[in-house]
Amino acid sequence: MLVQAPPAACYALALNVQAHLDSAQQTGERVVARPASGQLALGDVVAWEARHFGIRQRLTVRITAATPPHHLRDELVRGAFRTSRKPS
C-alpha cells in the first residue's frame, strides 16, 4: 500500500497510541501499562494486551531507536515470544 502523506505525518502516526489501537481492533488490543494515550517517544515502554494466534497475550515493548521521520524501532521486553523486533 502506498501512503500519500509526508514522512513526518506517517512517523507521528506510528508513535500514536490511539492510531495503533484503531489499527489493531481485530485483535481487541488494549493498553495495560502506561502510556495509555498520546505519542510514544524514545525510551517509552508500553504493555499491550491482545489476542494473537487465538491466545490472549500481553506484550511489553520499548521504543529503542527513533530518528524522525525515517527510523523507528520497538523491541519486545516481555511476552510470549523469545524475541520480536520490527525491522527498521
N, C-alpha and C positions, 0 to 999 in steps of 0.2 A: 504494500500500500504506500503510495506517495502522499506525503502530507504537504499541503500547500500553506506553510506557515514559516515564519522566520525561526532559525535555530534557537534563539533566546526564548521564544514562546513555547516551543516544544520542550526545552530544558526545564522551564518553570513548571510545566505540567507533569514532567517526570518526577519532580520533587514534591508535588502537591498531594497531600494525604487524601483529600476528598476525591480528586481525579482518579487516584489509584482505586479507591473503594468503588467508585462509579464503574470503572473498567472491569472490576472483578465481581460484579453482582452475581454471576452464575455460580460462584463458589461460596457465597454467603460470607464473604470476608468481612472481618471487623478488626478494629484496633483494640488490643487488650493491654497495651502498655504505652505510655506517652512517647512522643507527642501524638495526641489523638486527632489533631487537625492542623491546618496551616501548611507551611513549607518546611520540608526537611532540609537539613544542611550537613555539611561535612562533620563527621563525628557523631551525628544523631544515631540513636539506637531505638528501634521500634519493633514491637511484637505484634504480629498479625495472627488471627485465628481464622481458618477457612477449611473447607472440605476439598482435599486433593486426593486423587486416586480412590475416591469413595470413602475416605477416612478423615474425620475431623482432626486437624493438626494445628499446632502452634509453632510458628517460625519466627525467630528473632533475627533481625538483620541490622547491620551497622553500615552507614554510608562511609566508605573507606577512601574514596577518591572523588574529587569534584573540581573540575576545571570548566567553568561556564564559558560558552554554552555548548561545548562539544564533547565533554567527557564526564561520565558519572559511573561509579561502581558501588554496588552494595554487595555485602558478603554475609553469609549465614554465620550467626554467632551461636545459635541454639536451634535445634529442630531434629526432625526425624531422618534427615539425610546426613550422610557423612560430611558432605560439603555442597555448597551451592554458591556459584559466583557467576553473575551475569557478565558476559564479555563486554569489554569497554570499547 
